[in-house]
């Protein structure tokens, strides 16, 4: 089974991560307005001279969108610092460090120029991730073995450690750049076994259990007010069991599933009460049997046979024939 592992690209929301794991380059189709070449010792030279002298030094590009890109080369291979500014400013937005063409560090800054996120690949060692709050205080320190999260420390905006990962197990906390709680991830052996996401007011939005990288067990969703929206049962990524849906904090629908298919008696409730107003009978994702609607002074009943509407007599007849067929021994050929 596919393993669900915590990484810099977190399961729910990680506003500072996606740009680092993707290769940094000029935006696609962004026009280069000006290119300048500098010799390794500083003077500006023509492109042809820069190439004949070994393509060693710095290349500076100005893009039409106002971004300035600077890259350092040795022998035509990226070596040293590459940087991208915010549009129409000198403030550096992104930085990459290269050694003989291999990227060893990638970072991004806030518009103020203060660090936001940094990912560093240590020689023959872990990948180390740092993230900071908008005010410059530490937010995350993590170490990865490939994509597997091995250790981590997670800080509140006040600088206190609120959660940690050791030997791939523990709790990971994701907060926004301003300190708002976004997600909790519970890990065991570097695999996510449970997640929680939160509204800006701190109330729980959703709680999900996992096993072998798939939803497994109970999942719960809540409104921003804290009222429940749904309680769902899952088995290895497939809806399985009774699913409850709420309105105004009260049950409104109850739907039975068997490994992804509706199977059993679906119930609809009068809002704010436990009174059943509708019943729908399902078998293998098709209406089968009686569907009833309860009105104030009468009950409306419809009959279905494997998804097709029939009369009650037709249903009874087909059901009897089916019972007989199942009870009859099969003849050997």
Buried (B, 14 or more C-beta within 10 A) or exposed (E): EEBBBBBBEBBBEBBBBEBBBEEBEBEEEBEEEEEBBBBBEEEEBEEEEBEEEEBBBBBBBBBEEEBBBBBBBBEEEBBBBBBBBBEEEEBBBBBBBBBEEEBBBBBBBBEEEEBBBBBBBEEEEBBBBBBBBBEEEBBBBBBBEEBBBBBBBBBBBEEEEEBBBEEBBBBBBBBBBEBBBBBBBBBEEBBBBBBBBBBEEEEBBBBBBBBEBBBBBEBBBBBEEEEBBBBBBBBBBBBBBBBBBBBEEBBBBBBBBBEEBBBBBBBBBEEEEEEBBBBBBBBEEBBBBBBBBBEEEEEEEBBBBEEEEBEEEEBEEBEEEEEEEEEEEEEEE
